[in-house]
């Protein structure tokens, strides 16, 4: 395990609160979330994170952290997570514990079983039940486990209103509060030399895991059907879960792999549009990341995604079928996309700023800790 030094700072006149965050997997959105909420250090919180050592690079930030070995998902990794959490629980004696994603519920259940009633927050980052639509038996089991597990927390923190609506519809236990995600401002200067292809090319961007949830397989097939030689699809990401639907690029599709989080704004700023064809999504951080750069976003009609976009002003959304995605790609016009850019920036400023999220999250944590 490794421990970095604790940073100082905080709001004058407020007692600093110790917050211990636990996450079994920090790949993707959870890693971005950790980077963002670490800024609560400047608002009177001592933020510590327990996460897999294999995912430190995915977080890409200077955090106070403890790591545990998790080469792959399984019982050994789960035991290592529980041991690391117990050790930091004793050493830090936090005022509030925050459990991120479904596997962390095991630690919450163990803490409660040991008689520890300290304030706890559960943040699912998307209900696990959503990933089992085609496996009814597993879906039923997961529904019971996370539905009862959420009731062990004092508050379940939802990242979108959609996430709260799903919990209520499924009869999950507990109290649910929404703090919608925000993102920090864009980089002041972005590169301008990433894309080639001439002035008449429409550059589309996909950012995320090439796994079933994110729907890249559907987008790639739709791109082939659209048959537009003036389109380029730039793909930033790689397969992580290996669930059998990732596919390589084709004509007009350029695979770039992962890029550092600090350089993503270069890609967003240069793209004419971002496409988010997810099969399910509790929020979708790539949406406000694109909007802050003035880039329109076109999404599927799944999960929280439609609620993040103003159709015709900041992008649009379509049914999640290959035919509908192909029709969308055929309809894109570069001048119309560029005309949306001011509204996209305005949407970020009015709704998706990180400062708003941090203010609401700080208030929730202080209320739970009372």
Beta strands, then each sheet from edge to edge (+ up, - down):
strand 1: 17-23
strand 2: 45-52
strand 3: 64-68
strand 4: 96-100
strand 5: 119-123
strand 6: 155-158
strand 7: 176-178
strand 8: 202-207
strand 9: 231-236
strand 10: 253-255
strand 11: 273-276
strand 12: 296-300
strand 13: 315-318
sheet 1: 3+ 2+ 1+ 4+ 5+ 6+ 7+
sheet 2: 10+ 9+ 8+ 11+ 12+ 13+
end
